[in-house]
Amino acid sequence: MNEKIRNLEPKRLWSIFTDLNAIPRPSKRERKAIEFVKDFGEKLGLETIVDEVGNVIIKKPASPGMENKTPVILQAHVDMVPQKNSDVEHDFDKDGIKMLIDGDWVTADGTTLGADNGIGVSAILAILASDDIPHPPIEGLFTMDEETGMTGAQKLKPGLLNGKILLNLDSEDDDEMTIGCAGGVDILVSGTYLEDNVKENDIAFQIFVSGLTGGHSGMDIHLYRGNANKIMNRILWRLYKDYNIGIHSIDGGGLRNAIPRESKAIITVNKDLGDDVERKIRFLKDEIYNEYKTTDPEIDIDIIMVDAPKYTMKGECVYKLLNSVYACWNGVYRMSPDVPGLTQTSNNLARVLIKEGELKIENLARSSVESEKMDLAYSIKSAFKLAKYSVKFEGGYPGWQPDVDASINKVMSDIYKKNFGEEPHITACHAGLECGLI
């Protein structure tokens, strides 16, 4: 079957893709694919560079008469996501991809196909191998480990490339042109707190917020879905204000790039106020459901009695915690004034963990505008510094601010319209891409 795919049109592209897919190349284990691309460039007699992390650069001189045209970089990543169905025997470190033709589609036999981004790699190599396409100076840039960290783009050193225009060939929809993406920064909050012995007349409850829709903290943040950490904090703040509850622990959220779907907390309160607390939870459940019934129709807030713990957070520490989390911005901060429907800047309050005298709070702020990203990050930092917590920034990476007036946009749109008879969709995404780093 792979040989049938090799003969699809355009043959040069599909032949290269067939050869590439015979090579195992999961992320961080794509060395053989790097060698394949390197050998391809060298066999063409083109200047070929492999940098210290494994990125490959192949340089092709301009066609006669086009030497003074603007140099262009064509970029794709060589690694792929190694996923397979549970009933499929496939070793991604040893086996090539078994491809199939299913109607108008090329697919794989129970595994990921590797078209992300193998088809982009193949297209660039096909252009580099061609002798019938007039072109300016071309640089093929083949990055490694995009899928699990964008390591190749992160560690690409300045000075290796001369191109002034970069075309990234890693896209999901063939009628879209992406002209921007978000950068990000982790805002990590940590601290300690004092504890008191639980009073003899106190009882304990576990509160559980669950059933939220969740989603990707970049691509879905504009849908205004509930954040379990913010909802839990709101509940605890009300209970603290009205009933002077104690807080033993909070465990909410998880991955930094996921909108939190669940949070649980263990609280204490005087036994004479237990019924009041349960009534307040029922009231808040109705109140919050009314706000989120469209975006989070399965939201649930439960309270059950549990054994009383030995210790809870001191009252003044509870006050600092709940107020600082309340003040922390979450969700869309600003929509793009240039690209309709694009979230420009946001924050995800991703994780709240309060346990045994220590607290950890994690945020991920994103923006396609670097200055605005950091402005929001410092705003969030200020809220937690007022509570005397330690705050640090980690894992920062730049965004790619959309330029709707860039001349390349019109060039690409005109070419697309000429070939397909319609305008492409020009868009940007609120997530990290290699283009933002490069």
C-alpha angles and dihedrals in degrees: 000000000000088000090056089053090050089063097051117114128296084039098193092056096045093045091054091045090052091052092046093050090055087067121079109235115163115163114287089012099067098112094121091053090051088053090049092055092043092051090047092057094044093050088055089055091241127141104267126188130186111193126212095272097045105266112144123215121190118187122203120188119234123270113261110286094019098080092112096050119110111278114244129210118209111198137190137148124246101209126086139200109260106218129147140173115266093246095051123097108215132140108206090197093057112017131076121225117274105221129201137191111230109180107295093349136084109218139164131250102255097320139082110283099223093229083129093102108338093087089056091049090049093049092053093047090049090054092047090051095047124101098186103064116087107223146165120239106310130202119191110208115195113185128197132223099014095148099058104033113340085248096161093053091042093054100037106127124224118252099042095095132054101185121120097196123051123197113191113204097198106106137133103210121050094211096055132089114196115210102171147018141186129264120211146205131194114230107202120193123191137167148136131248138199122249135213130204112260110255118250093242095048125109128197136231135187115220117200125193110192146144097061118151096236120179140165111329091224109032095038102034092098090063089074095226119173121273111218092210093055092044092050091048090051090053094047092046091055093047092048092049094048104032107016092237124189121231120220100172145344125199115179138155128354130203116051093228095050126084103240113255101181142032134171132192137182115216137177130214139167108282091236089063097047095100091047091053092051091049090049091052090053090050092049091046090058092043094051094041089055089056097046104030092112101043097031108024093164096054114138134182117195134180126195132172116250137177112289115253123227097241141031135184115277114259097247089050091052089052092053094045099048095044095048093049090046089053093048111105115238129182132008112004097177137355119222114267089202106044114047113235095009119131105226101185134010146151131219117204089211108171138021117179120173115174142140098350097316133095132197124185123180129196133178115205119192136188141154087219111069096204092050092048091056093042089058091044092054090047090055091044090053092055091056096039088059085063089051093246124147113252128187136171119229140171096021118177130174128252130223110241111217116247104197091183097053111132092228089065091063093043092053093042092052092050092048093049091048091054102038106024096237141076118265121236109255110207147147132214134229094227138076121283133177089247090067090056097042 
